Amino acid sequence: MTEAPAGEVAEFSLVELQQAARNHGMPLEALRYELTPVGLHYLLIHYDIPAVDPASWRLEVGGEVARPLSLTLDDLRARPVRHVTVTMECAGNGRARMERRPLSQPWLHEAVGTARWGGVPLADLLTDAGVGERARELVFTGLDRGLEGGEEQEFERSLPVEEALAQDVLLAYEINDQPLPPQHGFPLRLVVPGWYGMTNVKWLSRITAVADPFSGYQHRRAYRFWLDEDDEGRPLGRMQPRALMVPPGVPEFPSRRRLLPQGPTLLEGRAWSGFAEIAEVEVSDDGGENWRAADLDPPISPWAWRGWRYEWKPPGEGTYELRCRATDAAGNEQPDEPAWNVGGYANNAVQRLSVTVAG
Amino acid sequence: MTEAPAGEVAEFSLVELQQAARNHGMPLEALRYELTPVGLHYLLIHYDIPAVDPASWRLEVGGEVARPLSLTLDDLRARPVRHVTVTMECAGNGRARMERRPLSQPWLHEAVGTARWGGVPLADLLTDAGVGERARELVFTGLDRGLEGGEEQEFERSLPVEEALAQDVLLAYEINDQPLPPQHGFPLRLVVPGWYGMTNVKWLSRITAVADPFSGYQHRRAYRFWLDEDDEGRPLGRMQPRALMVPPGVPEFPSRRRLLPQGPTLLEGRAWSGFAEIAEVEVSDDGGENWRAADLDPPISPWAWRGWRYEWKPPGEGTYELRCRATDAAGNEQPDEPAWNVGGYANNAVQRLSVTVAG
């Protein structure tokens, strides 16, 4: 058996493997693509992918609204379309690097992807429905059903009304200019730029304007950031900054150790934050002692990752621990070590990658 | 921590999780699709997905041939196209259910998918090249590179000449009528209907006719069926029969336990074999004591899975172990328990699924 490197979590359970076998990460070499090809974008299917008949499917908009709506997919397609390029990351990305983590999807670093979503601006639809003055939040209900914490439920999350009215929030029926495939929420999903994936409800069937703060399971218990069991916690929201690099050289099978020849190597990757534009990406080749600034590509969208590159000249043969880290324009940074929390969420500790330079 | 059911492997290593995070299984509810949507088909990326520039890419055909070829993607697209619908399964499917398995990709059941591949019949190209009388095998070389068993290598597998000349063997540049995406082998891959995935070389760059049996790493050591370390073994080839079912009811998160209401439930799924048509699928609801025949759908292709369905009437509330198993027309069956082998390959033991019927 190959030993886990010092400081690494070494063992995972069958329940975690069952999740990992279902849910799809983005292999990190796919950081080379500005838009993630369909099939490489990360996927977290919380329960099962539901079978949806587009002929009978409707989007219902109700609750505290003046004019409830019931819309077919054709109704939505007949409205003006908007396209937004968005980097989306699972709130559980990095969980597998945490000790004492809960049984859930054990992501390492790869729960991310960037897509060009096409659909109807949510604000336009809400204007048509006439959201009432009493409404404080909008609850988004998907068709995916399961049992969790003893409650049988449909997957549901809410957004404050003012967040829902932001102009780039979409009800998307296209990804990368193709119809949504089943696994990304066919026929319709919510896309909230800058927010972790759990907010971007897939297989959307109902939008309900509510006067009281939503207290469904996925807000109250799951997808909540708690420092300990006594902490009141808060629902997860925007993505913390993170930089990732394309692993350089070639991999060893099955260890995924990296090997590269001597000589200059272009290190490259992408970085994002849900709070502000990426302001800086730095690279270290000595385990975090010294850091050098990488060159940044121009932004491709206010909501998408930003490319970076750094020409690395390894001092000689040997094994190096490469790291990369991002800072956003609001001053948010990445920690060196995971910040523990009950749900194992939002672990944006810097990526560490061991590479061996030889011959 | 949730306990693993009796008889289940309970712990997995970081190396296995790293593989599981990269490689994509097909969530079993996607058995509902006759053709697996792109993005849900299983993927085993042995090393890294290579970056291929289609403008400079060539397919080279050489070795023991009268007329070596060097073809562009346009050259291939200009030839008559053939479409074949093929079920493809990883030879390592089921490995995670074996004890004393090697460190590799820990598939449970989900390493499968069915696609409509489009491309050039390999036999036509080989006719143009004029395979020499001395040639015994064709070696297929991909652009994916890595280190394995101490050898730096490109992924390579061979086929006997007579297998390569079968009319449905394709050099595919399309999947489900779309251009191949990077992760499925863009710009060109081999598709050998009926064979486990390792034969279907992706990112194909070279076909070499050879006079001696190929002894590359992926034949000699990996992807080989050995009963023990002293066994000479044999390269893996055709897919053993297997039936899988869509898990009925709804899942619990994160355990994936299934819950369903009382009353009749349609159990359905698909079954395949690389040796012959599926002749029978049977279902058990008592852990394999009694078996009932399922109804079979008409075949959709000589090389694709066959749908099956069975109306199950649970005798009452309680927890049941459902199983399904397939037999092919050549008499190949599925064992009840994994048949151990060094590489953890071809484990087609029957699927077992625990479901709880309540209220």
Interface residues (C-beta under 8 A of the other chain):
Chain A: M1 T2 A4 E8 V9 A10 E11 F12 S13 L14 V15 E16 L17 Q18 Q19 A20 A21 R22 H24 G25 P27 E29 A30 R32 Y33 P37 V38 G39 L40 H41 L43 I45 H46 Y47 D48 I49 A51 A96 L103 S104 Q105 P106 W107 L108 E110 R145 G146 L147 E148 E152 P181 P182 Q183 H184 P247 V250 P251 E252 F253 P254 S255 R256 R257 L259
Chain B: M1 T2 A4 E8 V9 A10 E11 F12 S13 L14 V15 E16 L17 Q18 Q19 A20 A21 R22 H24 G25 P27 E29 A30 R32 Y33 P37 V38 G39 L40 H41 L43 I45 H46 Y47 D48 I49 A51 A96 L103 S104 Q105 P106 W107 L108 E110 R145 G146 L147 E148 E152 P181 P182 Q183 H184 P247 V250 P251 E252 F253 P254 S255 R256 R257 L259
